């Protein structure tokens, strides 16, 4: 749109509009790729941390999964999905697959462990991780990623 000293060439008036300084300030916060990167970074921090902690205390992790009635191999699978899924989110590669797998892990955690404790103080954090993982699954990793060209 072309502008003149007195206003816009299409007849729009500047009366009642925000100042250009406010628009420039607000435009600085319109960066979807940065927003997606921050969500991926949060997911990566949580899942890498939890996945590695499962590997560090593998005997305890296997015991916990067996207490839930799951085979020992499930502990290895979940620890691997959390660690590699978190790394994928961090790098922005294979985020659709990682997002689906991480969401499945959170559904399992909510159903098997947290649901009976209620939402607040129970499974609200797991639900947040589930929804964030699905959000990245549906939107893709954004431009600030190593896999941006492959996942479009």
C-alpha positions in Angstrom: 0.0 0.0 0.0 1.4 3.4 -0.9 1.4 6.2 1.6 1.7 10.0 1.1 2.5 12.7 3.6 -1.2 13.2 4.3 -2.3 9.6 4.5 -3.0 6.5 2.4 -3.6 6.9 -1.3 -6.7 4.7 -1.2 -8.6 7.2 0.9 -8.2 5.6 4.3 -7.7 8.1 7.1 -5.0 7.9 9.8 -7.5 9.3 12.3 -8.1 6.9 15.2 -5.2 4.5 14.3 -2.3 3.6 16.6 0.9 5.4 16.2 3.5 3.9 14.0 5.8 3.3 17.0 3.2 1.0 18.6 2.8 -0.9 15.3 6.5 -1.4 15.0 6.7 -2.6 18.6 3.8 -5.1 18.1 5.2 -6.3 14.8 8.4 -7.3 16.6 6.3 -9.9 18.5 4.8 -11.4 15.3 7.2 -14.1 14.7 5.5 -17.5 14.3 8.8 -19.3 13.7 10.3 -18.0 17.0 7.1 -19.0 18.8 7.3 -22.5 17.4 11.0 -22.7 18.3 10.2 -21.7 21.9 7.5 -24.4 22.2 10.0 -27.0 20.7 12.7 -25.8 23.2 10.4 -26.3 26.1 9.3 -29.7 24.9 12.9 -30.7 24.3 14.0 -29.6 27.8 11.3 -31.6 29.5 11.5 -34.8 27.4 15.3 -35.0 27.2 15.6 -34.5 30.9 13.0 -37.1 31.7 14.2 -39.6 29.1 17.8 -39.4 30.4 16.7 -39.7 34.0 14.9 -42.9 33.1 18.1 -44.3 31.6 20.2 -43.2 34.6 17.9 -45.0 37.0 17.0 -47.8 34.7 16.4 -50.4 37.4 13.9 -48.1 39.2 12.3 -47.2 35.9 11.8 -50.9 34.9 10.5 -51.6 38.4 8.0 -48.8 38.1 6.7 -49.9 34.7 6.4 -53.5 35.9 4.4 -52.2 38.9 2.0 -50.7 36.4 1.7 -54.2 34.8 3.8 -53.2 31.7 6.7 -55.4 30.4 10.3 -54.2 31.2 10.8 -53.5 27.5 8.3 -50.6 27.8 10.7 -48.8 30.1 13.4 -48.9 27.5 10.9 -47.8 24.8 9.5 -44.9 26.7 13.0 -43.7 27.7 14.1 -43.9 24.1 11.1 -42.1 22.8 11.4 -39.3 25.3 15.1 -38.8 24.7 15.1 -39.0 21.0 11.8 -37.2 20.6 13.2 -34.4 22.7 16.3 -34.2 20.6 14.2 -34.2 17.4 12.1 -31.3 18.9 15.2 -29.4 19.8 16.7 -29.7 16.3 13.4 -29.4 14.5 13.8 -32.7 12.6 11.2 -35.4 12.3 8.9 -33.3 14.5 5.7 -34.7 13.2 6.7 -38.3 14.1 8.3 -37.2 17.4 5.2 -35.1 18.3 2.8 -38.1 17.7 5.1 -40.4 19.7 5.5 -38.0 22.6 1.8 -37.3 22.6 1.2 -41.1 22.9 3.6 -41.3 25.8 1.7 -38.5 27.6 -1.7 -40.2 26.9 -0.2 -43.3 28.6 1.2 -41.4 31.5 -2.2 -39.6 32.1 -4.2 -42.8 31.8 -2.0 -45.2 33.7 -0.5 -42.9 36.4 -2.0 -39.5 36.7 -5.7 -39.5 35.8 -7.0 -40.7 39.2 -5.3 -37.8 41.0 -7.4 -35.2 39.1 -6.5 -32.4 36.7 -5.1 -29.8 39.1 -2.0 -31.2 40.8 -2.4 -34.3 38.8 -2.3 -34.5 35.0 -2.4 -30.8 34.0 1.3 -30.7 33.1 1.1 -33.9 31.2 -1.9 -32.5 29.2 0.1 -29.4 28.5 3.0 -31.4 27.1 0.5 -33.6 25.1 -1.2 -30.5 23.5 2.2 -28.8 22.8 3.5 -31.9 21.1 0.3 -32.2 19.0 0.6 -28.5 18.2 4.0 -29.0 16.7 2.7 -32.1 14.9 0.0 -30.1 13.2 2.0 -26.9 12.5 5.5 -28.3 11.7 8.7 -27.1 13.3 8.8 -23.6 11.8 11.6 -21.8 10.0 14.1 -22.1 12.9 14.7 -25.8 12.4 17.0 -28.2 10.6 14.0 -30.0 9.1 12.0 -27.1 7.8 12.3 -28.0 4.2 11.6 -31.7 4.6 8.4 -31.5 6.7 6.4 -29.1 4.6 
